[in-house]
Amino acid sequence: MGKKKRKDSTTAPAAAAGGTGTTKATGRRGLVIAAVVALAIAVVAAVLVYSQGPSPMAGNTEWQAALESRDAPTLGNPEARVHVVEFLDPACETCALFFPIVKQLMAENPDKIRLSVRHLAFHEGSEFVVRMLEASRKQDKYWQTLETLLASQSRWAINHTVRPELAMQVVAGIGLDTGRLMADMRTPEIDERIRRDRTDAMTVKVTATPEYYVNGRPLPSFGEQALRGLIKDELRRAY
């Protein structure tokens, strides 16, 4: 069925004496302009409230506890006033792309940003790699292991599925004791860390990776510019 078109008027209504038609048209334009201005002010006000106000979850102790990340691997100055918490799946392609962005921002703002990484296993077989990462902490090689795995992700995550034997080959070259690593991967301590990361992710409503929280504030929308903007905003507020 075709769309019904509005019929164009063949003649314009005659203006009444004294310019009434022109006055009404001007009044309508004035109302439209006023409405547009009011909408613009409302949008700007909303942005300012978000960017200048406290974390949306300020006062929510459960949320704060989930993002505290005391036992999570943390990089940077422990006294830094900007705390970035990243929920990461090591088999996630976007995680591999975004990790260098956070590292770059940390390098550009020395001692002002600290990063805590929380692990989630959304991809098939990813829990094996999460266990590798957690176990590498016992050999003080977590960050080397993480960066090596992310940089070589295409070699061991094939069609979004982890190939454990290939992942193990990749990390063998960074000086890890792989026998000890395999044993540590099965310990109750690592079971508990995985459970805690999963529970905290549910608390703060993480449904995909990577997900970022900066001083407790979530990204307003996902993207590189949104991440850079939120971190820079917290830097301005903190320093």
Buried (B, 14 or more C-beta within 10 A) or exposed (E): EEEEEEEEEEEEEEEEEEEEEEEEEEEEEEEEEEEEEEEEEEEEEEEEEEBEEEBEBEEBEEBBEBBBBEEBBBBBBEEBBBBBBBBBBBBBBEBBEBBEBBBEBBEEBEEBBBBBBBBBBBBEBBBBBBBBBBBBBBBEBBBBBBBBBBEBBEEBBEEEEBBEEEBBBBBEEBEBEEEEBEEBBEBEEBEEBBEBBBEBBEBBEBEEBBBBBBBBBBBEEBEEEBBBBBBBBBBEEEE
